[in-house]
Amino acid sequence: MKPEKGANWKTRKEKLLKMYKSLSHKDLDFEVGEENAMLAILSDKLGKSREEILKLIIML
């Protein structure tokens, strides 16, 4: 499963920014096909695995 770009992503992005003050808008920007780069940044910044990040995004 991959994060989806669009209105749903915008809502999830805002929730992530509120939950994790260490994240920036730039950390959560991605282009279709570049999801893995964004997930790697989030994994590093949050100290969570790729799978944990995806579950978190899906739960929002």
Contacts in CASP RR format, 6 or more apart in sequence:
PFRMAT RR
TARGET T0000
AUTHOR 0000-0000-0000
METHOD contacts of the structure
MODEL  1
MKPEKGANWKTRKEKLLKMYKSLSHKDLDFEVGEENAMLAILSDKLGKSR
EEILKLIIML
1 54 0 8 1.000
1 58 0 8 1.000
2 35 0 8 1.000
2 54 0 8 1.000
3 9 0 8 1.000
3 12 0 8 1.000
3 30 0 8 1.000
3 35 0 8 1.000
3 38 0 8 1.000
3 39 0 8 1.000
3 54 0 8 1.000
3 57 0 8 1.000
5 30 0 8 1.000
5 31 0 8 1.000
5 32 0 8 1.000
11 60 0 8 1.000
12 57 0 8 1.000
12 60 0 8 1.000
13 25 0 8 1.000
13 28 0 8 1.000
15 60 0 8 1.000
16 23 0 8 1.000
16 28 0 8 1.000
16 56 0 8 1.000
16 57 0 8 1.000
16 60 0 8 1.000
17 23 0 8 1.000
17 24 0 8 1.000
17 25 0 8 1.000
17 28 0 8 1.000
20 45 0 8 1.000
20 46 0 8 1.000
22 45 0 8 1.000
22 46 0 8 1.000
23 42 0 8 1.000
23 45 0 8 1.000
23 46 0 8 1.000
27 38 0 8 1.000
27 41 0 8 1.000
27 42 0 8 1.000
27 45 0 8 1.000
28 38 0 8 1.000
28 42 0 8 1.000
29 38 0 8 1.000
30 37 0 8 1.000
30 38 0 8 1.000
39 50 0 8 1.000
39 53 0 8 1.000
39 54 0 8 1.000
40 50 0 8 1.000
42 48 0 8 1.000
42 53 0 8 1.000
43 49 0 8 1.000
43 50 0 8 1.000
43 52 0 8 1.000
43 53 0 8 1.000
46 53 0 8 1.000
48 56 0 8 1.000
END
